[in-house]
């Protein structure tokens, strides 16, 4: 009989759900898999995987709503934890991406993520109940966290119980280009801050000499303009795409840190959407030859699955 594994996905955006799907496809032959998620996440991907999907009756964390309403919805988070926490007890292995609150019900839980929500809420709202609640559980249970070594942010950088892996993408042969022909403007998956849309719309009206695209499935001869979540960064790195990483100082510390990491990793440059844009800098930085100057570990999701199989 196969072991049972339960994945519990953060309600925010698409990146958490995408990561769980990628890890799951390497585990299907060894586990019976249940994935708990939002219906909108499932509808966006419509994954063809032989797993059971369970749609949430209430959401857990939605950072877009926290920004818009300027509030911490701890009551909903606690209600979600109370509703879904008991379900963790029926599995041999539980992976939470990246919701610490389930550790109260299952102290051998595995967390997956490159940041912790407690840091995000602390940076925006200072003292708050979600940060206090998660801090208490992390201190008490010290759960294992699976991370991407290149994009660990906040307190995860010094967390003492983690297993770090490379980028979760496959290894592809690189096709080089000296100058991109297409500029892909990737809209954020949720309505985070209007400043992103204002900037992208403005960029779309400037004669830059590129063909403007919005489909992130176009990868050849492209430069991507993105709000740099880990999923989108992984997609770009897999396909050797130079990146313009947008950020707004009002957004989460995770996004701001990830934008700056694009500069540090040497795979593009960051830009604050509220500042004037250097057109010349864009035009002169769309060659993907930058990837010949960096080296990354890849196949992270495959290696995470192998690690889980060995538990």
N, C-alpha and C positions, 0 to 999 in steps of 0.2 A: 504493500500500500504506500502511495506517495505521501510525503509530508505535506502539511498545509502551511502556506505563507499568506499573510495579509498585508497589503500595502494601503496606507492611509495618506491621502494626498492633500496638501494644502489647497484651499479654495482659491488662492490668489493667482490669477493669470494662467498661463499654459505651460510654463517651464517645468514646474514640479511634476505635472502629469506626463509630459513628454519624457522626462528622465525615468519615471517609473515604467513607462511602456518599453523603453529601450533596455532596461535591466531585465524586465519580465520575459522578453523574448528569448533570453539566454537561459531562463529557468523553467520554461514550460515542460520540458521533457522530464524534469526531476521533481516538480512540485505541482500540487493543485493550488491555483492562485486566485485570490479574491482581491480586487482593486476597489477601494472606496474613493469616490471622487464627485465632482460637480457634473451635472448633466451637460452644461455648456462646454466643459472640457472634452467630454466624450464626443459630443456632436461636432466639435471642431476637427477632430482627428478621425473619427469613425474607424477605430483600429480593428484590423482583422487578426485578432489574437484569441486563442482558445483559453480565455480566462473569464471569470465572473465579474461583472461590473455592478457595483452598488452605488446608487446616486444618493447624495446627502439630502436629508430633509431640511437641514439648516446648514449655513456656511460656518466655517471656523474663522479664518483670518482673511480679510480683504483690505489690502493696503490702499487700493484706489479709493475705497469708501472712507478710510481713515483720513486720507489727504483732503478729500472733498468736504467731508463733514467736520474735519478737525477734531476728531474724538477717538478715544480708545473704547472699542466695544468689548470689554472684558466679560460682560454678562453673557453675550452670545458665545464667546469662546469657551467659557466655563460650561455652558449648557451643551455645546457640541461635545466637549470632553466627557461629560457625564452621560450623554446619549450613546456615544460610540466607544468609550473606554471599555465597557464590559465585553464588547465584541472581540477585543484583542485576546481574550483568554482562551478562545477556541483554536488558536493557531500555534503551530510549532515554532514559527518565526514571525515576528512582526517588524515591519519597516515603516517608519513614519517620515514622510518628506514634507516638511521639516517641523513637525508639531510636537513640542516638548511635553505638552499637557497630558499626553497619553501615558507618560512614564508613571503617573500616579497609579495607574491600573496594571501596568505591565513593566516592572522595573528592569527587565532584560531587553527592552525595546532597542532597536537599532534606528538611530536618526540618520537621515540622508540630507545633505545640503552643504552649501558653501557659506552660509550665514545663519544666524539665529535671530528669530523675530524679536527676542528680548532686546537685542542691540538696536534694531531698527526703531522700535517704539521708544527706547530710551533716548535716542538721538533726536527724535522729533518732539516727544512729549515729556521728556525728563522723567520724573518719578511717575510710575503708572502701574496698574495692577497686573497687566500681562507680564511685564518685566519682572515684577516681584514674584509672581506665581512660578514662572519658568526658572528663575534663579533658585528658588527654593528646591525645585525638583532636580535641577542639575547638580546642586550641592549634595542633596540627599542620595541620589541614585547614580550619578556620574555615568550616564548611558554612553555607549559607543556611538561615535559620529563618523559616518563615511563621507569623505570630502573629495573635491577636486583640488589637488595640491597647488594649482596655479592661481586659483581665485578665492582662497579662503579669506574671509573678511571679519572685521570686528574681533570679538573675544575668541572666535574659533582658531585664530592664528596661534594662540597660546593655550588652547584647550588640551588637557592631559590624557584624554582617552579617545583618540581618533585614528582612523586608518585612511591614508591619503592615496589617491589614484590619479592617473593622467586624464586628459580630455576624453570624454565619452564618445568619441567618433571613430570611424574606421580609418584605415590607412589607404589613401588614394595616391595615384601617380600625379605629380604636379604638372600642370600645363601653365606655362608662364606667359605674361603679357606685359609690355612696357607701359602701356597707358590703357586704362579701362575705356570701353566704348559705352558702357551703360552705368548709370547711377541708380541704385535700388534704394528707394525711400521706404523703409519698413515702418509701418504704423504700429505703435504699441498695442498689445493685445487687449488691454483694458483702458478705460478713460482715466488715466492718471492725472496729468496736468495739461491744461489747454496750451501751455507754452510749447509743448512738443509739436502739436498739430499746427500751431501758428508758424513755427520755424520751418516745418516740412513744406507747408503750403507756400511760404515765401521762397524757399529754395527751388520749388517747382516752377516758379515764374521767372527765375534768373536765367539768362542765356549762358549756359556753361559749356556747351559743346558736347554734351553727353545725351544719349537717349535715356529718358527717365522711365524707370520701371517701378512697379510696386510689388511684383511677385518675388518672394524670397526663394522661389524654386529656380530662378535664373541665376546661374553661378559662373558661367564663363565670361571673361572680359568685363567683370563687374567690380564696382566699389560699393560697399553697403553703408548706408547711413542708418544707424540703429540706436534705440535705447538698449543699453548693453546688459540684458539678462544673460545668464549662463548658457541657456539653450541656444540663443542667437549667436553668441560668441563661439560656441562649439560648432555650429553650422558653418560659420565663416572660416574657422580654422581647418575644418575638414576639407573645405573646398579652396583653401589658399586665397581667400578674399580679403583685400585690404579694407580696413574699418574706419569709419568716422563715428566715434562713440559719443552720443549726445547725453547731456545731463542737465538737470536743473537743481540748484542748491536747495530747493524746497522738497526734492524727492528724497528717497531713503538713502542712508549712508552706504548701503550695499551698492546701489546703482552708481553713486558718485565714486566709490572706491573702484568699482569695475571699470568705469570710464577711464580713470587714471591708470589702471593696470594695462589698458590698451597701449598707452604711451610707454609704460615701463617694459612691456613685453616686446615692443617694437613692431607691432602688427597694424599700425595706423596711428590716429591721433584723436584726442578728446576735444569736445567743444561744449561750452556752456551756451544753452539755447537762448539765453537772455542777452548775449553779447553779439557784437557785429561779427560777421563771418568773413574769414580771409579766403576769398575766391582763389587767389593764386596758390595758396597752400593746398587747397583741395585739388586743383588741376595738376599740381606737381607731385602728388602723393597717391596716385592710383595704380602704380605698378605693383604687381604681386611678387616682384623680386625680393621684397622684404622677407619672404618666407625662406629664402635661401640663406638668410643670416640668423635664423633661429632654429631651435630644435625642441620638439615637444614629445612627451610620452602620450600615446593615444590608446585606443581600445579600452578606455577606462570602464565603460559599462559592462563589457565582456569580462573584464578582470574583477569587477565588483561581484558579478554573478558567480564567478568561480570561487570567490572568497566566501560568499553566502553558502554555497554548496558544501564547503568544508567545515561549517559550524556544527 
